Amino acid sequence: MKYTVGEKKDGKIVVTFNLTTEEWETEVEKAYQKNKGKYKMQGFRQGKVPRKVLEQTYGEYMFYEDAFNDACPRIYSEMLEKEPQIFPVSYPDIDIKEFTEKGVTFTATVTVLPEVTLGDYKNIKVEKKAIKVTEAEIKRDLEAMQAKQARYEEVTSRAAKLGDLVNLDYSGSVDGKVFAGGTAQNQELELGSHTFIDGFEDQMVGMKIGEEKDLNVKFPDAYHAQELAGKPAVFHVKLLGIREKHLPTIDDAFASDVSEFNTLDELKEDIKKNIKHSKEHEEEHRIEDELVDKIVANATVDVPEAMVNTQLDAFVDDIRSRLAYQGLRFEDYLNYMQTTEEAYRKTRYEEAKNAVKTSLVLQEIVKAEKIVATKEEIDEKIEQIAKHMGKKASEIKKTMNANQKATIENNIVSEKVINRLKEINNIK
């Protein structure tokens, strides 16, 4: 098999492959041997029909498609092994030029890794923001802890009010017809929590146990069920019970109950420390993002469309997985957002393009700074993984495949390149 590598143009290289008559005959014979078991003809046992008989019956090209589909990926891979300078970033576009008595000719148009021209990446200025923790933030966290300790007491002597946890039956209808999913019994709802459609909870204020009432509401225009979006609805409700929320007093006794501290001041100091730690962590990420954004903006690279599409595929796969984890479908999400997958991809196009450019620029810096993952660093990371899994590092190494090891190496290199950039730039 011979091939010719063309010149790189517009980020692509065209490789022309030529198979001789003998080489192509070998591929077709392989396809026949692979598929002959499918055929049975009068006078022959299944799988024993000679190739010539099959070709006379079904056409001389009957095994060509299978032969090419088997041969092409193998031939392409062999070429890449011999031509390490060709670094494809997507599947090639294959074009069959001719089938003749002299053999087969086809081309593979390969989108290759683009060249990256780094700009200034060593003199970037980033301002580090001062970390402050306010009393309001401490109070917010204290009140969240207080809410978790709430107790509820049955009440029968008064009407429902905001803050109550009520038990109810309800049945919703639109245009006089009950709709799917609009009916429930013995549901609990905290009035004022904004869990239900706007207006639903407010209209229940003042109802007494056993009372029934029609609540008039309107579904949001962006409601996930398109047949209900923006439509007025009537919910017939019956109040079954009322429980009043009682919150504990936030004092030393409260601090002792919800934490290992004996006083409220100690608890507040611990909350302050945790909030500060969280903000410092967030600030480090913000600094890293700003630093990388500025470095990427200084670099020049023609991002291949194929790489952007691959990144968009990754975005879609990610949101599909996250929705599936919640028991939802991507298609339902698109309906709720009143959009299509094509439109969704367009809204994230620039984000995908920037993600690809960022990755390419960081890879170029890794080469420029000669950053690698050492054996010691890899072993240390495996030790950490093993400890987290409650296993020995030797067990992890035995079962680790090449992709898993590559992921560990990439994670180490990614962390090191960010740390290196923070070292050589001006962060104040």
C-alpha positions in Angstrom: 0.0 0.0 0.0 1.4 3.4 -1.0 0.2 6.8 0.1 1.1 10.4 -0.6 0.9 13.2 2.1 -0.2 16.5 0.7 0.7 20.0 1.9 -1.1 21.4 5.0 -3.8 23.9 3.9 -6.4 25.6 6.0 -5.6 23.3 8.9 -6.1 20.2 6.8 -3.9 17.6 5.1 -5.1 15.4 2.3 -3.5 11.9 2.2 -4.0 9.9 -1.0 -3.9 6.1 -0.7 -3.3 3.6 -3.5 -3.9 -0.1 -3.3 -2.7 -2.3 -6.1 -4.9 -5.0 -7.7 -3.2 -7.7 -5.6 -3.6 -5.7 -2.4 -7.3 -5.0 -3.1 -7.9 -8.7 -4.0 -6.5 -9.6 -0.6 -9.0 -7.3 1.1 -11.9 -8.6 -0.9 -11.0 -12.2 -0.1 -10.9 -11.3 3.6 -14.4 -9.8 3.3 -15.6 -13.0 1.6 -14.1 -15.2 4.3 -15.7 -13.0 7.0 -19.2 -13.0 5.5 -19.5 -16.4 3.6 -21.2 -18.0 6.6 -24.3 -15.9 5.9 -25.0 -17.4 2.5 -26.7 -20.7 1.5 -27.5 -21.8 -2.1 -29.0 -24.9 -3.7 -26.3 -27.5 -4.1 -24.0 -26.0 -1.4 -24.1 -26.1 2.4 -24.4 -22.8 4.3 -21.0 -21.1 4.4 -19.6 -23.3 1.6 -20.8 -21.3 -1.4 -17.7 -20.4 -3.5 -17.0 -16.7 -3.9 -17.2 -16.8 -7.6 -20.7 -18.3 -7.5 -21.8 -15.6 -5.1 -20.4 -12.9 -7.2 -22.0 -14.3 -10.3 -25.3 -14.4 -8.5 -25.3 -11.1 -6.6 -22.7 -9.0 -8.5 -19.0 -8.9 -8.6 -18.9 -5.9 -6.2 -20.9 -7.6 -3.4 -17.9 -7.8 -1.0 -16.4 -4.4 -1.9 -18.2 -2.3 0.7 -17.3 -4.7 3.6 -13.7 -5.0 2.2 -13.3 -1.2 2.1 -14.9 -0.6 5.5 -12.5 -3.1 7.1 -9.4 -2.0 5.2 -9.8 1.8 5.4 -9.5 2.3 9.2 -6.5 -0.2 9.4 -4.7 1.5 6.5 -5.4 4.9 7.9 -4.0 3.9 11.4 -0.9 2.4 9.8 -0.3 5.7 8.0 -0.6 7.7 11.3 1.9 5.4 13.0 4.4 6.2 10.2 3.6 9.9 10.1 3.8 11.2 13.7 3.8 14.8 12.5 0.1 14.3 11.4 -1.9 14.8 14.6 -5.6 14.4 13.7 -8.2 16.2 15.9 -11.3 14.5 14.4 -12.3 11.6 12.1 -11.0 12.1 8.5 -13.3 12.7 5.6 -12.9 9.7 3.3 -13.5 10.0 -0.5 -13.2 7.0 -2.8 -11.7 8.2 -6.1 -11.7 5.1 -8.2 -12.1 1.3 -8.4 -10.3 0.0 -11.5 -8.5 -3.1 -12.6 -5.3 -1.4 -11.4 -6.6 -1.2 -7.8 -8.3 1.3 -5.5 -7.5 5.0 -4.8 -9.1 7.0 -2.0 -8.2 10.1 0.0 -8.4 11.0 3.7 -8.8 14.7 4.4 -7.4 15.1 7.9 -8.1 18.1 10.2 -4.9 18.4 12.1 -3.8 20.1 15.4 -3.4 23.8 14.6 -0.3 25.8 15.3 -0.4 28.0 18.4 1.4 31.3 18.6 1.9 32.2 22.2 1.7 35.9 23.1 2.9 37.3 26.5 2.2 34.7 29.2 4.8 35.7 31.8 4.0 39.4 32.6 0.3 39.3 33.3 -1.1 41.4 36.1 -4.0 40.1 38.2 -5.3 41.8 41.3 -6.2 39.6 44.2 -9.3 40.7 46.1 -9.3 41.1 49.8 -11.4 38.5 51.6 -14.1 39.8 54.0 -16.8 38.0 56.0 -19.8 40.0 57.0 -22.1 39.6 59.9 -25.0 39.1 57.5 -23.2 36.1 56.0 -22.7 34.6 59.5 -26.3 35.2 60.3 -27.4 33.6 57.1 -25.6 30.4 57.9 -26.8 30.4 61.5 -30.4 30.8 60.3 -29.9 27.8 57.9 -28.7 25.7 60.9 -31.7 27.0 62.9 -34.2 26.0 60.1 -32.8 22.4 60.2 -33.7 22.3 63.9 -37.3 23.5 63.5 -40.1 21.6 65.1 -43.7 21.6 64.0 -46.8 21.6 66.3 -50.3 20.7 65.2 -52.8 23.6 65.5 -56.6 23.5 65.1 -57.7 26.8 66.6 -56.7 29.2 63.9 -56.5 29.7 60.1 -53.4 29.0 58.1 -50.7 31.7 57.9 -47.4 32.2 56.1 -44.7 29.9 57.5 -47.2 27.1 58.4 -46.7 23.6 57.1 -50.1 22.6 55.7 -51.5 19.3 54.5 -53.8 19.5 51.6 -55.6 17.8 48.7 -55.7 19.6 45.3 -57.0 19.1 41.8 -56.0 21.5 39.0 -57.9 22.2 35.8 -57.4 24.3 32.7 -60.4 25.4 30.6 -62.6 23.2 32.9 -60.6 20.0 32.2 -58.4 18.3 34.8 -54.8 18.0 33.4 -52.3 15.2 33.9 -50.2 15.7 37.1 -52.4 18.3 38.5 -54.1 16.2 41.2 -52.6 15.0 44.6 -53.7 14.0 48.0 -52.2 14.5 51.4 -49.5 16.8 50.1 -47.3 18.9 52.5 -46.6 22.5 51.6 -44.9 25.3 53.5 -46.8 28.5 52.9 -44.5 31.2 51.7 -41.8 28.8 50.4 -42.7 29.6 46.7 -42.8 25.9 46.0 -46.0 26.0 44.0 -47.1 28.4 41.2 -47.1 32.1 42.1 -50.3 33.0 44.0 -51.2 29.4 45.1 -49.7 29.7 48.6 -50.8 33.3 49.2 -54.4 32.3 48.5 -54.3 29.6 51.1 -53.5 32.0 53.8 -56.6 32.4 56.0 -58.1 29.0 55.2 -59.3 26.8 58.1 -59.0 23.0 58.5 -61.7 21.3 56.5 -62.3 24.3 54.3 -62.4 23.9 50.5 -61.5 26.7 48.0 -60.8 27.4 44.3 -57.5 29.1 43.7 -57.0 31.1 40.5 -53.4 31.1 39.2 -51.6 31.4 35.9 -48.8 29.0 34.7 -45.5 30.8 33.8 -44.9 31.5 30.2 -41.8 29.3 30.3 -43.5 26.4 32.0 -42.0 23.0 31.0 -45.3 21.6 29.9 -46.0 23.6 26.7 -49.7 22.8 26.7 -50.0 24.6 30.1 -47.5 27.4 29.6 -49.0 30.8 30.1 -52.5 29.5 30.7 -54.8 30.4 33.6 -55.7 27.5 35.9 -58.0 26.7 38.8 -56.9 24.5 41.7 -59.6 23.2 44.0 -58.0 22.7 47.3 -59.1 21.2 50.7 -57.1 22.0 53.8 -56.6 18.9 55.9 -54.2 20.1 58.6 -52.0 22.9 59.9 -48.6 22.6 61.7 -46.9 25.7 63.1 -43.2 26.0 62.8 -41.2 26.7 66.0 -37.6 27.7 65.6 -35.1 27.3 68.5 -33.5 30.4 70.0 -30.0 31.0 68.7 -27.9 31.1 71.9 -25.2 29.1 73.7 -27.5 26.2 74.2 -28.3 26.1 70.5 -24.6 26.2 69.7 -24.0 23.3 72.0 -26.8 21.3 70.5 -25.8 21.7 66.8 -22.0 21.7 67.1 -19.0 20.7 69.2 -18.8 24.2 70.6 -20.1 25.3 74.0 -20.8 29.0 73.2 -22.5 30.9 70.4 -19.4 33.1 70.0 -17.3 30.0 69.3 -19.8 28.7 66.8 -19.9 32.1 65.0 -16.1 32.2 64.9 -16.1 28.7 63.3 -18.7 29.7 60.7 -16.7 32.8 59.9 -13.6 30.7 59.4 -15.4 28.3 57.1 -16.9 31.1 55.1 -13.5 32.7 54.7 -11.9 29.4 53.6 -14.7 29.0 51.0 -14.2 32.5 49.7 -10.4 32.1 49.6 -10.9 28.9 47.5 -13.3 30.8 45.2 -10.9 33.7 44.9 -8.0 31.3 43.9 -10.2 29.9 41.1 -11.2 33.4 40.0 -7.6 34.4 39.8 -6.7 31.3 37.8 -9.6 31.9 35.4 -8.7 35.6 34.9 -5.0 34.8 34.4 -5.7 32.0 31.9 -8.3 34.2 30.1 -5.7 37.0 29.6 -3.0 34.6 28.4 -5.4 33.0 25.9 -6.5 36.4 24.7 -2.8 37.2 23.9 -2.3 34.0 21.9 -3.1 33.4 18.2 -4.6 30.1 17.0 -7.1 29.1 14.2 -9.5 26.8 16.1 -10.6 24.0 13.8 -14.4 23.8 13.4 -14.1 20.0 14.0 -12.7 20.6 17.4 -15.5 23.1 18.3 -18.1 20.5 17.2 -16.4 17.8 19.3 -16.5 20.2 22.3 -20.2 20.9 21.7 -20.9 17.2 21.6 -19.2 17.0 25.0 -21.4 19.8 26.3 -24.5 18.0 25.1 -23.4 14.6 26.6 -22.7 16.3 29.9 -26.1 17.9 30.2 -27.7 14.6 29.1 -25.9 12.8 31.9 -26.7 15.4 34.5 -30.4 15.4 33.6 -30.6 11.6 33.4 -29.2 11.5 37.0 -32.2 13.6 38.0 -34.6 11.3 36.1 -35.1 13.8 33.3 -34.5 13.7 29.5 -32.6 16.2 27.5 -35.5 16.5 25.1 -37.8 17.5 27.9 -35.3 20.1 29.0 -35.3 21.5 25.5 -39.1 21.7 25.5 -39.1 23.4 28.8 -36.6 26.0 27.5 -38.6 26.3 24.3 -35.6 25.6 22.1 -34.0 22.9 20.0 -30.7 21.1 20.2 -29.4 23.0 17.2 -30.3 26.3 18.9 -28.8 25.1 22.2 -25.5 24.3 20.4 -25.5 27.8 18.8 -25.9 29.4 22.2 -22.8 27.6 23.5 -20.7 27.9 20.3 -18.5 30.7 21.5 -18.0 29.0 24.9 -17.0 25.8 23.1 -14.6 27.6 20.8 -13.0 29.4 23.7 -12.7 26.1 25.6 -10.8 24.5 22.7 -8.6 27.6 22.3 -7.8 27.6 26.0 -6.9 23.9 25.9 -4.6 24.4 22.9 -2.8 27.4 24.4 -2.2 25.6 27.7 -0.8 22.6 25.8 1.6 24.9 24.1 2.7 26.4 27.4 3.2 22.9 28.8 5.6 22.3 25.9 7.3 25.7 26.2 7.8 25.2 30.0 8.7 21.6 29.6 6.2 20.5 32.2 5.8 16.7 32.7 4.2 14.4 35.3 7.1 12.6 37.0 6.9 8.9 38.1 7.0 10.1 41.7 4.0 12.4 41.2 2.0 9.7 39.4 2.7 7.2 42.2 1.7 9.8 44.8 -1.6 10.5 43.0 -2.3 6.7 42.8 -1.6 6.5 46.5 -4.2 9.2 47.1 -6.7 7.4 44.9 -6.0 4.1 46.7 -6.4 5.6 50.1 -9.7 7.2 49.1 -11.0 3.8 47.8 -9.7 1.9 50.9 -7.3 -0.1 48.7 -3.6 -0.6 48.3 -1.8 1.3 45.5 -0.5 -2.0 44.1 -4.1 -3.2 43.6 -5.0 0.0 41.7 -1.9 -0.3 39.5 -2.7 -3.8 38.5 -6.2 -2.9 37.3 -5.3 0.4 35.7 -5.5 0.7 32.0 -3.7 3.1 29.6 -6.6 5.6 29.5 -6.8 5.8 33.3 -3.1 6.3 33.6 -3.2 9.0 30.9 -6.0 10.8 32.8 -3.9 10.8 36.0 -0.9 12.2 34.1 -3.1 14.9 32.4 -4.5 16.0 35.7 -1.1 16.3 37.2 0.2 18.3 34.2 -2.9 20.6 34.2 -2.4 21.4 37.9 1.3 22.0 37.4 0.8 24.4 34.4 -1.6 26.5 36.4 0.7 26.6 39.4 3.6 27.6 37.0 1.6 30.4 35.5 0.8 31.8 39.0 4.5 31.6 39.8 5.8 33.6 36.8 3.0 36.2 36.6 2.3 39.3 38.7 -0.5 38.5 41.2 -1.0 41.1 43.9 
